[in-house]
């Protein structure tokens, strides 16, 4: 009984550790606005689907446009995705090219209501709520693209189970929480050597995942790419080959899941996690914004 109690306690502690986002350094106060980058914006709040949590964000309008791009940050990061200058540069070009742009704080981050991290499973409700907000303003899901980083990619793919949006671009995407993925994250977060990170990953994926399901209803063994496979949309994949947090295999699985809807897959030598913009901002803006320009135009003319 003592051993069982200890094992249960360890599992609960691990579940808490991997789902707590409040201490993430990227989840810091938002101290800038789009206006400082010369962009008009509206503060918006909306309700997430199903559990109706309050989500906060910015809508950068483009007058007369019936298209939009929603930007979904990585895990534990607020709407600025850990790099305000890069995020707002992407938003500025998307707006200049004719799209409304919506940035928001996923649950548990920024100014949105507190919640635990579920690696996309519950965060997808925030994204569906964002689609509902845009639809209330006359912008339909099929005319809406999603640009997502890291865990945001899992959020976006899982959202396809509820709403078929127009296009998806993923940068350093999180797929399923495989042993390798969890071990890489443990090694990065805790500065562990390979064997120690592997042991932590084994404990997390067995006891920690089980506790998370019992306590909060999270099935952390799900594969987000399966949702994309079942409902493919035009997809762009970007991943750095020097990513120390997520394996490149995850991005290859996402690209394979898109099937014939895959527009492009770029695997960049020497680039780290969410590092493609810093590696070459001009290439990044041209590639990402050009993808949405073409994909959302095709959705309007029925060419998809």
Steps between C-alpha positions, in 0.01 A plus 500: 500500500784736580660432162170552321448826684845622407447403134167682494654807659782505248255461211286788625810718546615423146153574360501834680849585374427432133164679496589813701563802275501781755876493552594498131736793431313577178179552695598848617308828503410640158682833486448604138212538254470479122471881490868522591566320171267736313208257491137572584349257748204422722519329839266202480374230732306191404387173651671170431283223360351242740640617837445872423821631652568867428777557246665836435675628189549765233320529170702688237236599244525530125207702376287328236682167530311172541812299584690462827804330646501387863844480662531226766811517723706215641434324829502723807546816290265794473384672179849640431646147477814595694617744232286812461700648211481183290134433577388852416715505183317193373164650602585827323574334166194276523288810559673689218427212263130528574414285803349575835735360765403359838757442774387355833623361830424128527337395826732529797715767339502878469165659577288193436333294768723262695512134402744214472697416187353200317733504197230610261215279620312774687683795342327411174181631664660846514572484127146390419378793710725731297341366180157570647604858579613555141184337364293745704682773307432345160824303453424134448732213604572399139637852444715480815856376523689388810870569561617291794827441679610196701212386725275742314528263204348218707225742603429587137494143373267386779270794425440346157282243676254784563546751218645479149700819462669613182875448537761395756865603538698335780845598626687245716181299548421284800343173398434206728673496838731213413772376734759690296299822509452487878866406556623789284280744690618364833862527393446858384297617800707328770846487335505122530725251327345247262445204737351719774268675253390163365416378851298813569317457168409142590358609836311793346345296218387224734410640841482870413272455199277263697467750785424785257217296353358410841527853640414720201370273222803549275592221259862597437563195284294647212662568163399845367624413151220244473248786498683657205510164323123465535424860396793627290532869420770685302804465726845656524759341731819667628744332739860560601734202479683626811182506712593381851143496635294316240618223267500565128305173463198682642504751214545220246196323646295821468612541138405139426161544667419794271537270199410662171407820687866560590610822329858501626730351764824679591759329721768757576859409584647664809168648614370443852155490654277779358819646356412532132396867517826601670697289250362692202214746561463584132466136397263430789266788425497424127437129556238519774308805381514382139351168606201668661455742211477213253310250716232740620455640149446144379240444772305800365499377141432136585837380370582301813 
